[in-house]
């Protein structure tokens, strides 16, 4: 399986978890679980909102943490 996003890693890096995204979007736990396990992808608007919520560059959700180096 190709890894599409780094959502799980980024949440951990920022001290957040699935429950934070469940609250942010008002979606089911199973939905967020599919996102963080790369079984389903949120739409681009949700990725943008996640980046905004975490105060990160949206590219951090897709590239390794050191992509800027």
Biopython code that builds the backbone (N, CA, C, O; Angstrom):
import numpy as np
from Bio.PDB.StructureBuilder import StructureBuilder

atoms = [
    (1, "UNK", "N", (0.843, -1.187, 0.000)),
    (1, "UNK", "CA", (0.000, 0.000, 0.000)),
    (1, "UNK", "C", (0.889, 1.251, 0.000)),
    (1, "UNK", "O", (1.875, 1.322, 0.733)),
    (2, "UNK", "N", (0.534, 2.210, -0.812)),
    (2, "UNK", "CA", (1.264, 3.475, -0.872)),
    (2, "UNK", "C", (0.767, 4.382, 0.246)),
    (2, "UNK", "O", (-0.436, 4.550, 0.448)),
    (3, "UNK", "N", (1.714, 4.954, 0.959)),
    (3, "UNK", "CA", (1.354, 5.870, 2.041)),
    (3, "UNK", "C", (1.066, 7.238, 1.443)),
    (3, "UNK", "O", (1.947, 7.844, 0.832)),
    (4, "UNK", "N", (-0.143, 7.727, 1.609)),
    (4, "UNK", "CA", (-0.558, 8.992, 1.017)),
    (4, "UNK", "C", (-0.264, 10.169, 1.931)),
    (4, "UNK", "O", (0.258, 11.190, 1.484)),
    (5, "UNK", "N", (-0.593, 10.033, 3.194)),
    (5, "UNK", "CA", (-0.410, 11.168, 4.104)),
    (5, "UNK", "C", (0.328, 10.741, 5.372)),
    (5, "UNK", "O", (0.468, 9.551, 5.657)),
    (6, "UNK", "N", (0.788, 11.720, 6.110)),
    (6, "UNK", "CA", (1.503, 11.516, 7.369)),
    (6, "UNK", "C", (0.640, 11.934, 8.552)),
    (6, "UNK", "O", (1.171, 12.306, 9.598)),
    (7, "UNK", "N", (-0.640, 11.881, 8.411)),
    (7, "UNK", "CA", (-1.541, 12.420, 9.415)),
    (7, "UNK", "C", (-1.272, 11.869, 10.816)),
    (7, "UNK", "O", (-1.223, 12.637, 11.777)),
    (8, "UNK", "N", (-1.099, 10.574, 10.944)),
    (8, "UNK", "CA", (-0.856, 9.989, 12.267)),
    (8, "UNK", "C", (0.414, 10.562, 12.892)),
    (8, "UNK", "O", (0.417, 10.931, 14.067)),
    (9, "UNK", "N", (1.489, 10.637, 12.113)),
    (9, "UNK", "CA", (2.757, 11.146, 12.635)),
    (9, "UNK", "C", (2.656, 12.612, 13.032)),
    (9, "UNK", "O", (3.172, 13.019, 14.073)),
    (10, "UNK", "N", (1.993, 13.397, 12.201)),
    (10, "UNK", "CA", (1.872, 14.834, 12.475)),
    (10, "UNK", "C", (1.026, 15.081, 13.724)),
    (10, "UNK", "O", (1.338, 15.967, 14.519)),
    (11, "UNK", "N", (-0.025, 14.312, 13.896)),
    (11, "UNK", "CA", (-0.842, 14.463, 15.109)),
    (11, "UNK", "C", (0.005, 14.178, 16.350)),
    (11, "UNK", "O", (-0.051, 14.925, 17.326)),
    (12, "UNK", "N", (0.779, 13.113, 16.312)),
    (12, "UNK", "CA", (1.640, 12.773, 17.446)),
    (12, "UNK", "C", (2.655, 13.881, 17.692)),
    (12, "UNK", "O", (2.878, 14.284, 18.834)),
    (13, "UNK", "N", (3.277, 14.378, 16.611)),
    (13, "UNK", "CA", (4.276, 15.443, 16.741)),
    (13, "UNK", "C", (3.710, 16.687, 17.423)),
    (13, "UNK", "O", (4.441, 17.428, 18.079)),
    (14, "UNK", "N", (2.404, 16.912, 17.264)),
    (14, "UNK", "CA", (1.770, 18.110, 17.818)),
    (14, "UNK", "C", (0.926, 17.820, 19.055)),
    (14, "UNK", "O", (0.148, 18.665, 19.498)),
    (15, "UNK", "N", (1.084, 16.622, 19.607)),
    (15, "UNK", "CA", (0.373, 16.281, 20.835)),
    (15, "UNK", "C", (-1.127, 16.177, 20.666)),
    (15, "UNK", "O", (-1.882, 16.432, 21.604)),
    (16, "UNK", "N", (-1.554, 15.809, 19.494)),
    (16, "UNK", "CA", (-2.988, 15.673, 19.210)),
    (16, "UNK", "C", (-3.305, 14.217, 18.886)),
    (16, "UNK", "O", (-2.406, 13.398, 18.697)),
    (17, "UNK", "N", (-4.592, 13.913, 18.824)),
    (17, "UNK", "CA", (-5.015, 12.551, 18.514)),
    (17, "UNK", "C", (-6.270, 12.535, 17.666)),
    (17, "UNK", "O", (-6.778, 13.575, 17.244)),
    (18, "UNK", "N", (-6.751, 11.341, 17.431)),
    (18, "UNK", "CA", (-7.956, 11.175, 16.623)),
    (18, "UNK", "C", (-9.129, 11.967, 17.180)),
    (18, "UNK", "O", (-9.916, 12.538, 16.425)),
    (19, "UNK", "N", (-9.243, 12.001, 18.496)),
    (19, "UNK", "CA", (-10.376, 12.701, 19.128)),
    (19, "UNK", "C", (-10.411, 14.176, 18.750)),
    (19, "UNK", "O", (-11.486, 14.764, 18.641)),
    (20, "UNK", "N", (-9.233, 14.780, 18.547)),
    (20, "UNK", "CA", (-9.189, 16.187, 18.154)),
    (20, "UNK", "C", (-9.803, 16.396, 16.770)),
    (20, "UNK", "O", (-10.518, 17.372, 16.542)),
    (21, "UNK", "N", (-9.519, 15.470, 15.847)),
    (21, "UNK", "CA", (-10.096, 15.589, 14.502)),
    (21, "UNK", "C", (-11.582, 15.258, 14.501)),
    (21, "UNK", "O", (-12.354, 15.856, 13.752)),
    (22, "UNK", "N", (-11.980, 14.314, 15.333)),
    (22, "UNK", "CA", (-13.402, 13.988, 15.460)),
    (22, "UNK", "C", (-14.163, 15.229, 15.897)),
    (22, "UNK", "O", (-15.217, 15.546, 15.346)),
    (23, "UNK", "N", (-13.630, 15.925, 16.882)),
    (23, "UNK", "CA", (-14.270, 17.149, 17.373)),
    (23, "UNK", "C", (-14.230, 18.262, 16.326)),
    (23, "UNK", "O", (-15.215, 18.977, 16.142)),
    (24, "UNK", "N", (-13.101, 18.409, 15.645)),
    (24, "UNK", "CA", (-12.938, 19.475, 14.650)),
    (24, "UNK", "C", (-13.935, 19.337, 13.507)),
    (24, "UNK", "O", (-14.511, 20.327, 13.057)),
    (25, "UNK", "N", (-14.138, 18.101, 13.037)),
    (25, "UNK", "CA", (-14.984, 17.887, 11.858)),
    (25, "UNK", "C", (-16.361, 17.323, 12.169)),
    (25, "UNK", "O", (-17.234, 17.325, 11.301)),
    (26, "UNK", "N", (-16.571, 16.845, 13.373)),
    (26, "UNK", "CA", (-17.863, 16.253, 13.707)),
    (26, "UNK", "C", (-18.131, 14.977, 12.930)),
    (26, "UNK", "O", (-19.257, 14.720, 12.505)),
    (27, "UNK", "N", (-17.081, 14.177, 12.749)),
    (27, "UNK", "CA", (-17.212, 12.919, 12.011)),
    (27, "UNK", "C", (-17.049, 11.748, 12.977)),
    (27, "UNK", "O", (-16.650, 11.923, 14.128)),
    (28, "UNK", "N", (-17.359, 10.573, 12.493)),
    (28, "UNK", "CA", (-17.264, 9.368, 13.312)),
    (28, "UNK", "C", (-15.813, 8.971, 13.552)),
    (28, "UNK", "O", (-14.926, 9.279, 12.755)),
    (29, "UNK", "N", (-15.595, 8.293, 14.649)),
    (29, "UNK", "CA", (-14.272, 7.769, 14.990)),
    (29, "UNK", "C", (-13.731, 6.894, 13.853)),
    (29, "UNK", "O", (-12.548, 6.967, 13.520)),
    (30, "UNK", "N", (-14.583, 6.085, 13.272)),
    (30, "UNK", "CA", (-14.153, 5.190, 12.187)),
    (30, "UNK", "C", (-13.636, 5.975, 10.983)),
    (30, "UNK", "O", (-12.703, 5.535, 10.311)),
    (31, "UNK", "N", (-14.224, 7.112, 10.712)),
    (31, "UNK", "CA", (-13.780, 7.948, 9.597)),
    (31, "UNK", "C", (-12.362, 8.444, 9.827)),
    (31, "UNK", "O", (-11.508, 8.323, 8.948)),
    (32, "UNK", "N", (-12.110, 8.998, 10.993)),
    (32, "UNK", "CA", (-10.778, 9.505, 11.315)),
    (32, "UNK", "C", (-9.773, 8.358, 11.344)),
    (32, "UNK", "O", (-8.635, 8.518, 10.902)),
    (33, "UNK", "N", (-10.181, 7.222, 11.854)),
    (33, "UNK", "CA", (-9.298, 6.062, 11.885)),
    (33, "UNK", "C", (-8.860, 5.675, 10.469)),
    (33, "UNK", "O", (-7.696, 5.342, 10.245)),
    (34, "UNK", "N", (-9.786, 5.719, 9.527)),
    (34, "UNK", "CA", (-9.430, 5.408, 8.129)),
    (34, "UNK", "C", (-8.453, 6.435, 7.571)),
    (34, "UNK", "O", (-7.568, 6.087, 6.789)),
    (35, "UNK", "N", (-8.604, 7.702, 7.966)),
    (35, "UNK", "CA", (-7.679, 8.746, 7.502)),
    (35, "UNK", "C", (-6.275, 8.503, 8.029)),
    (35, "UNK", "O", (-5.309, 8.545, 7.266)),
    (36, "UNK", "N", (-6.153, 8.250, 9.327)),
    (36, "UNK", "CA", (-4.818, 8.128, 9.919)),
    (36, "UNK", "C", (-4.129, 6.819, 9.546)),
    (36, "UNK", "O", (-2.906, 6.711, 9.646)),
    (37, "UNK", "N", (-4.901, 5.830, 9.118)),
    (37, "UNK", "CA", (-4.321, 4.566, 8.673)),
    (37, "UNK", "C", (-4.205, 4.486, 7.153)),
    (37, "UNK", "O", (-3.911, 3.424, 6.605)),
    (38, "UNK", "N", (-4.436, 5.607, 6.473)),
    (38, "UNK", "CA", (-4.312, 5.694, 5.017)),
    (38, "UNK", "C", (-5.200, 4.710, 4.263)),
    (38, "UNK", "O", (-4.833, 4.228, 3.192)),
    (39, "UNK", "N", (-6.351, 4.421, 4.817)),
    (39, "UNK", "CA", (-7.315, 3.562, 4.130)),
    (39, "UNK", "C", (-8.314, 4.398, 3.334)),
    (39, "UNK", "O", (-8.965, 3.901, 2.415)),
    (40, "UNK", "N", (-8.423, 5.659, 3.697)),
    (40, "UNK", "CA", (-9.284, 6.624, 3.025)),
    (40, "UNK", "C", (-8.637, 7.986, 3.250)),
    (40, "UNK", "O", (-7.958, 8.189, 4.256)),
    (41, "UNK", "N", (-8.840, 8.911, 2.332)),
    (41, "UNK", "CA", (-8.229, 10.229, 2.455)),
    (41, "UNK", "C", (-9.309, 11.291, 2.646)),
    (41, "UNK", "O", (-10.349, 11.256, 1.988)),
    (42, "UNK", "N", (-9.053, 12.234, 3.552)),
    (42, "UNK", "CA", (-9.975, 13.366, 3.642)),
    (42, "UNK", "C", (-9.854, 14.208, 2.378)),
    (42, "UNK", "O", (-8.834, 14.151, 1.691)),
    (43, "UNK", "N", (-10.874, 14.980, 2.071)),
    (43, "UNK", "CA", (-10.768, 15.842, 0.898)),
    (43, "UNK", "C", (-9.772, 16.964, 1.168)),
    (43, "UNK", "O", (-9.383, 17.198, 2.313)),
    (44, "UNK", "N", (-9.370, 17.642, 0.130)),
    (44, "UNK", "CA", (-8.321, 18.665, 0.236)),
    (44, "UNK", "C", (-8.715, 19.776, 1.205)),
    (44, "UNK", "O", (-7.848, 20.336, 1.876)),
    (45, "UNK", "N", (-9.986, 20.103, 1.291)),
    (45, "UNK", "CA", (-10.430, 21.145, 2.209)),
    (45, "UNK", "C", (-10.193, 20.728, 3.663)),
    (45, "UNK", "O", (-9.849, 21.561, 4.501)),
    (46, "UNK", "N", (-10.375, 19.448, 3.956)),
    (46, "UNK", "CA", (-10.122, 18.967, 5.315)),
    (46, "UNK", "C", (-8.623, 18.979, 5.612)),
    (46, "UNK", "O", (-8.214, 19.342, 6.714)),
    (47, "UNK", "N", (-7.803, 18.583, 4.635)),
    (47, "UNK", "CA", (-6.360, 18.671, 4.840)),
    (47, "UNK", "C", (-5.959, 20.113, 5.158)),
    (47, "UNK", "O", (-5.144, 20.356, 6.049)),
    (48, "UNK", "N", (-6.534, 21.056, 4.429)),
    (48, "UNK", "CA", (-6.225, 22.465, 4.664)),
    (48, "UNK", "C", (-6.641, 22.872, 6.080)),
    (48, "UNK", "O", (-5.895, 23.557, 6.780)),
    (49, "UNK", "N", (-7.826, 22.448, 6.490)),
    (49, "UNK", "CA", (-8.319, 22.807, 7.816)),
    (49, "UNK", "C", (-7.467, 22.153, 8.914)),
    (49, "UNK", "O", (-7.234, 22.765, 9.956)),
    (50, "UNK", "N", (-7.003, 20.925, 8.690)),
    (50, "UNK", "CA", (-6.125, 20.259, 9.650)),
    (50, "UNK", "C", (-4.823, 21.041, 9.780)),
    (50, "UNK", "O", (-4.353, 21.284, 10.891)),
    (51, "UNK", "N", (-4.242, 21.434, 8.655)),
    (51, "UNK", "CA", (-2.997, 22.210, 8.674)),
    (51, "UNK", "C", (-3.203, 23.526, 9.411)),
    (51, "UNK", "O", (-2.362, 23.939, 10.210)),
    (52, "UNK", "N", (-4.305, 24.168, 9.143)),
    (52, "UNK", "CA", (-4.621, 25.431, 9.818)),
    (52, "UNK", "C", (-4.784, 25.208, 11.326)),
    (52, "UNK", "O", (-4.273, 25.989, 12.129)),
    (53, "UNK", "N", (-5.483, 24.164, 11.699)),
    (53, "UNK", "CA", (-5.716, 23.824, 13.107)),
    (53, "UNK", "C", (-4.397, 23.560, 13.843)),
    (53, "UNK", "O", (-4.215, 23.989, 14.983)),
    (54, "UNK", "N", (-3.481, 22.849, 13.173)),
    (54, "UNK", "CA", (-2.192, 22.517, 13.783)),
    (54, "UNK", "C", (-1.146, 23.619, 13.598)),
    (54, "UNK", "O", (-0.039, 23.546, 14.133)),
    (55, "UNK", "N", (-1.528, 24.648, 12.822)),
    (55, "UNK", "CA", (-0.615, 25.771, 12.538)),
    (55, "UNK", "C", (0.670, 25.288, 11.852)),
    (55, "UNK", "O", (1.786, 25.622, 12.249)),
    (56, "UNK", "N", (0.454, 24.484, 10.800)),
    (56, "UNK", "CA", (1.570, 23.951, 10.031)),
    (56, "UNK", "C", (1.347, 24.213, 8.553)),
    (56, "UNK", "O", (0.242, 24.553, 8.130)),
    (57, "UNK", "N", (2.393, 24.054, 7.783)),
    (57, "UNK", "CA", (2.298, 24.109, 6.328)),
    (57, "UNK", "C", (1.597, 22.827, 5.876)),
    (57, "UNK", "O", (1.931, 21.744, 6.356)),
    (58, "UNK", "N", (0.653, 22.931, 4.981)),
    (58, "UNK", "CA", (-0.102, 21.758, 4.539)),
    (58, "UNK", "C", (0.819, 20.674, 3.987)),
    (58, "UNK", "O", (0.486, 19.491, 4.058)),
    (59, "UNK", "N", (1.962, 21.054, 3.443)),
    (59, "UNK", "CA", (2.897, 20.061, 2.903)),
    (59, "UNK", "C", (3.442, 19.144, 3.991)),
    (59, "UNK", "O", (3.874, 18.028, 3.701)),
    (60, "UNK", "N", (3.426, 19.604, 5.244)),
    (60, "UNK", "CA", (3.881, 18.753, 6.345)),
    (60, "UNK", "C", (3.005, 17.513, 6.512)),
    (60, "UNK", "O", (3.431, 16.528, 7.115)),
    (61, "UNK", "N", (1.794, 17.557, 5.987)),
    (61, "UNK", "CA", (0.900, 16.411, 6.071)),
    (61, "UNK", "C", (1.241, 15.331, 5.048)),
    (61, "UNK", "O", (0.710, 14.222, 5.108)),
    (62, "UNK", "N", (2.127, 15.657, 4.111)),
    (62, "UNK", "CA", (2.460, 14.718, 3.035)),
    (62, "UNK", "C", (3.938, 14.375, 2.946)),
    (62, "UNK", "O", (4.298, 13.269, 2.544)),
    (63, "UNK", "N", (4.785, 15.307, 3.316)),
    (63, "UNK", "CA", (6.229, 15.119, 3.207)),
    (63, "UNK", "C", (6.828, 14.841, 4.571)),
    (63, "UNK", "O", (6.232, 15.198, 5.588)),
    (64, "UNK", "N", (7.994, 14.212, 4.616)),
    (64, "UNK", "CA", (8.673, 14.003, 5.899)),
    (64, "UNK", "C", (8.909, 15.343, 6.616)),
    (64, "UNK", "O", (8.978, 16.398, 5.985)),
    (65, "UNK", "N", (9.029, 15.275, 7.923)),
    (65, "UNK", "CA", (9.201, 16.475, 8.728)),
    (65, "UNK", "C", (10.362, 17.339, 8.247)),
    (65, "UNK", "O", (10.304, 18.565, 8.341)),
    (66, "UNK", "N", (11.403, 16.715, 7.740)),
    (66, "UNK", "CA", (12.603, 17.457, 7.320)),
    (66, "UNK", "C", (12.566, 17.859, 5.843)),
    (66, "UNK", "O", (13.627, 18.105, 5.269)),
    (67, "UNK", "N", (11.423, 17.936, 5.216)),
    (67, "UNK", "CA", (11.345, 18.250, 3.784)),
    (67, "UNK", "C", (11.927, 19.605, 3.446)),
    (67, "UNK", "O", (12.321, 19.836, 2.303)),
    (68, "UNK", "N", (11.990, 20.508, 4.414)),
    (68, "UNK", "CA", (12.502, 21.856, 4.152)),
    (68, "UNK", "C", (14.025, 21.896, 4.080)),
    (68, "UNK", "O", (14.598, 22.856, 3.562)),
    (69, "UNK", "N", (14.675, 20.873, 4.589)),
    (69, "UNK", "CA", (16.150, 20.859, 4.636)),
    (69, "UNK", "C", (16.758, 20.575, 3.283)),
    (69, "UNK", "O", (17.982, 20.529, 3.153)),
]
sb = StructureBuilder()
sb.init_structure("model")
sb.init_model(0)
sb.init_chain("A")
sb.init_seg("    ")
for serial, (resi, resn, name, xyz) in enumerate(atoms, 1):
    if name == "N":
        sb.init_residue(resn, " ", resi, " ")
    sb.init_atom(name, np.array(xyz, "f"), 0.0, 1.0, " ", f" {name:<3s}", serial, name[0])
structure = sb.get_structure()
